[in-house]
Amino acid sequence: ESLDWFRVTALANNPLLAQVDIKKTMAEQGVKANRADLLPTFAAMGKCDIAKYQLSEYSPEWMVGVGLKWTLFDGASGHRKLKASKLVLEQVNEADLKASSDVEAGVTKYYQELMSAREQVEQLQMSLDFAAEYLRIREKGFKEGMATSTEVVDAQLNLAKVRTERLSAVYK
């Protein structure tokens, strides 16, 4: 897959980012709650008697009430709480940005390492083919008396070296 696919998948499935999103939601709710503490509280009530059986004549048939509570002076503690909750929200947003960039950087790094190792494996496969052919030629030359045993051993060692390098690259 492409690098972008891995980035999107990592950002969507990373548990650290999911935790940051939950903390972000909690911080937003904290800002809303502290903002609501600064607003007035209203209350309304009502009563209506449908049947007046055994009730006094002097009791009203209906009644309505409205209440308002608004703290005008609390020593500015409400405003300080609101500022603190906004600061927490900013910190969570910064943590979200940092975590996202860290995940993207990690994915990019590992993807580039993977592509480098893949390219190295492909190059070593060509070297392995060349070393195997070189060994075949040296063995045939040795059988016909055109090459020395040292050249054959050198070709075998070269083939073993290339195989080892290729296995190391595949492991990476």
N, C-alpha and C positions, 0 to 999 in steps of 0.2 A: 504494500500500500504506500501511498504518498506520505510525505512528512505532515501535510495539513490534516490528513485523516487521523494520524496518530495524535496530533495536537488536540484536535476536537474530541477524540475519544478519551484522552487523558483528562482534559478539562471537565468533561461530562461525568466521568466515573471516579474522580479522585475523592477519597473520603475526607481529606483535609479541607478541600474546597467546600464540601457539603457541610462540614462543621462551621466553617466561616460564614456560609450563607445562613445557617441557623442563628449564629451569634448576631449577624447583621439584622435579621428579622427581630430578634429580641431587643437590639439597641434601638431600632426604629419604633418599636412599641413603647420602649422606655421614654423616648422623646415625646411621643403622643400622650402618654400618661402624665408626664410632668407639665406639658402644655395645658392639658385639661385641668390640672390643679390650679392653674392661674385664672381659669374662667369661672363665672358664677354658676351656682347649682340651683336649678329650678325644681319645684315640686308642686303638683296640682292634685287636688282631691275633690271628690264630689259625692253627694248622697241624695238619694231620692226614695221616698217611702211610697210604695205602690198601694199597700193596704194599710189603713189606719185603725185596724182592729185593736182595741184596748190601749190606744195611745192617747195621750193628753191632747186637748184641743190646742194647747199652746206650743206644742212641738211643731217645728216647720216641716212642710212636705218635702222640701229640697234644700240643699245646702251646697255651697261651692267655696273652695279655699285654694289660695295660691301662696306659695312660699318661695323666698329667694334668700340664698346665702352666698355672700361674696366677701372674702377676706380682703380687706383693703390694705392692711399693713401686717406683714409677717416678718419684718426685718430683712426683706429681700432674699429669704431662704428659697422661695419658690423659683426665683430667677436664677439663683446659683445652681439649684438642682437641674433646671432646664439646660443651663450652659454645660454642666457636667455630663448630662446625658447626650448632648450634641457632640461633646468632645469624645465620648465613648464611641458614638457612631462614626466619627471621623477616623478614629483609631482602627475600628473594625474595617472600614472601607480601605484604609491603607494596608492592613493585613491581607485583605482580599486581593488587592492589586499585587502585593509582593508574592503571595502564594501562587497566584496565577502565572506571574512572570517566572517564578522558580520552576513550576511544573513545565512551562513551555521551554525554558532553557534546558532542563533535564532531558526532555523528550528530544529536542534538537541535538543535544550532545550525543545521546545514545544512538539516534538515527544516523548521524554522521559517522560515528564509530562503526556501526553496522555496515554502512555502505562502503567504508574504507576497507573493512575486513572482507567484504564480499568481492571487492575489486582485487584485493590481494590474493584471494583464493583463485579467482579466474586467471590472474597472471601466473600464479604458481602452478596451475593446471597445465598451462602452456609450457612452463619450464619443466614440469614432470614429463610431459610428452617428449620434449627435446632430450632430456636426460636419459629416458628409456631408449630412445632411438640411438643416442650416442653410445650407450652401453651395448646395444645390439651390434652396432657397427664395430666397436672395439673387440667384442667377443668373436665376431666373424673374422676380423683381421687377425686376431690371435691364432685362430684355428688354421688360417692360411699362412701364418708366419709373417704377417705384415705389421703386427703390433706386439708390444711387450706385455708381460703379465702386470707390470706396474701400471701401464695405461688402463688395463682392464680393471684393476683394483681401484684406481682413481675414478673411473667411470662408475663403479659400484658405489663408492663412497659419495660421489656427487648425487647419484640417484637417491641414496638413503638420506642425504642432507635435504634434498628438495622435498622428499616425502615427509620428513619431520617438520619442515617449515610449513608445508601445506596443512598437515594435521593440526599444527599450532594455530594457523590462521582459521581453520574450520572451527576449532574450539573457541576462539575469540568471537 
